[in-house]
Amino acid sequence: MPVKKMSVALDSEVAAAAASAAEAHGRSLSSWLTDAARSQLRIEQGLAAVRAWEEEQGALTAEETASADAILDDLLARPSRRSA
């Protein structure tokens, strides 16, 4: 996959924490930041999909929201499938 080199500015604490996390997982900072950006983009796409669905179907009910929250809580509590 082609890559695009960029220069970015990060808050010094965020930069240090990201570098430490990347090192802890045996990855380059670039690779770690790419995955972090990819993850954030998936979240934004999911939120956009929910907004689009609500425009067609109406707002989610409290019961539907609670059910989705429970599913997400369960998924987030599971150990990551990605090994360090």
CORJOHU-V178808 format. One record per backbone hydrogen bond with DSSP energy under -0.5 kcal/mol. CO is the residue of the C=O (numbers start at 0). NH is the residue of the N-H. E is the energy in kcal/mol with one decimal. If there is no record, write none. Layout:
<<CO	NH	E> <CO	NH	E>>
This chain:
<<2	4	-0.5> <5	7	-0.5> <10	14	-2.9> <11	15	-2.2> <12	16	-2.3> <13	17	-2.8> <14	18	-2.4> <15	19	-2.3> <16	20	-2.5> <17	21	-2.7> <18	22	-2.4> <19	23	-2.6> <20	24	-1.4> <21	26	-2.9> <22	25	-1.6> <27	31	-2.4> <28	32	-2.9> <29	33	-2.3> <30	34	-2.2> <31	35	-2.1> <32	36	-2.6> <33	37	-2.6> <34	38	-2.5> <35	39	-2.1> <36	40	-2.4> <37	41	-2.0> <38	42	-2.0> <39	43	-2.4> <40	44	-2.4> <41	45	-2.4> <42	46	-2.5> <43	47	-2.1> <44	48	-2.2> <45	49	-2.2> <46	50	-2.3> <47	51	-2.4> <48	52	-2.5> <49	53	-2.9> <50	54	-1.9> <51	55	-1.4> <52	56	-3.3> <53	57	-2.1> <60	64	-2.5> <61	65	-2.5> <62	66	-2.2> <63	67	-2.3> <64	68	-2.6> <65	69	-2.2> <66	70	-2.1> <67	71	-2.6> <68	72	-2.8> <69	73	-2.2> <70	74	-2.5> <71	75	-2.9> <72	76	-1.4> <73	77	-0.8> <74	77	-0.7>>
